[in-house]
């Protein structure tokens, strides 16, 4: 992971703490070492966790550490996408009713994440566990992609858990969150 | 040694370890004599290897994403027996970083052997500061209690769990219970509670009271007393519940509904301590435990009691179970449980004494009438 500019112990620990905080408070924006999406993947993925990614550099680095186990998007435990086109989040694994944790973790690299409504970005309104009332988050993704994500988080507890990464920031939308796209 | 752990150690583990270097020696004790330092060289930061931490961390994130669902993970052997907090240790060590302050309690006490050893392990291997002050800790690992002082959104509570599934006492089959959770089919638990009411007149579960999390999963909150159960509801802090022996992790995120199971005409009640107060600090609004102690010399002098047995040398008293808060209350007797927050009147378990405006809380009295009896004196 040093090849990606990430310390294998210290940076993954900091990334995990940010992830834990982001997952338990959906829609909050947390700081992580840059580049955020690669930091998240290297925190979570090893040979026991299948990965689908369109990032060749990341794939090579994981393979060089013996930590790469690739699967197509439909079967991967972690899906990492630098580009939201060319695949469909609704086809990702959602786990089963008895083992919902087998549902995929989907990591989007996006150009912008801001906590407030932004004219260039789609705004999500989140409710559910971890949210006191409601929380808003703006992400530069087409509304259709966010609608697809909402569809992929159904029927609860089956679903996927989404992490959005931008530069050195992340936000998460776990499947427990109810999202409205506006 | 600290520098070795935080800088050289991880690098060595990740990049250079090849299974260790053989030491030519006649016996283990001779080899040990030659060891310099405190024996931490070669250990990864925070004791666990990175592969283990990834596994525990993945399980924790899924647990948070599906509140109340028990996520299986590959639990590792720890340097103490399973059942002594190994799940909690794996969770804590996967969370902790050098900037954190760590508190460990065992049944409310910071100084039990188990708590002291877990704290020392984290202190030595993860280079964390430790504290006994609940309000100063970033991560609190606990066995069977939630602190009396209100936890904030900067804090993570790690609860040790001996038995993960609340359905197990009703049906020993894990596969059948897994199916019940899959379909949110908790009828058998309701029957169990009903039978409890028939037999005892109230729901007679002392600890690990079953709760519904976010309206979906039945969950055991670990063997905390009923007193602490409501602290999980709409809390500001994140709770991670980790079982090492059963290899499962589950979680309650902040601001999540946690409802103790109860009937409309048999409400959830907490423990009652009528007319009792802590003998040390005088608190009547904390979770009290009975302590039998050898009576002091002045009590011994008056051994004119009827029995004349050795029992006369003991007396039963009540004491706060949360020792660090008890120590604070001894300094400041009326210290509220939310004294460290910028708002008052925080609803945190039973009978938070600071009512903000000084008015009695009628809403609380009517909702949890029985629970208020203990502190109304």
Interface residues (C-beta under 8 A of the other chain):
Chain A: X1 X2 X7 X8 X9 X10 X12 X13 X14 X16 X17 X19 X20 X21 X23 X24 X25 X43 X44 X45 X46 X48 X49 X96 X97 X98 X99 X100 X101 X105 X128 X129 X130 X131 X132 X156 X157 X161 X174 X175 X176
Chain B: X6 X10 X11 X13 X14 X15 X44 X45 X46 X50 X51 X53 X54 X55 X57 X58 X59 X60 X61 X62 X63 X64 X65 X66 X67 X69 X71 X72 X94 X95 X97 X153 X156 X178 X179 X181 X182 X183 X214 X216 X217 X234 X238 X251 X253 X254 X255 X256 X257
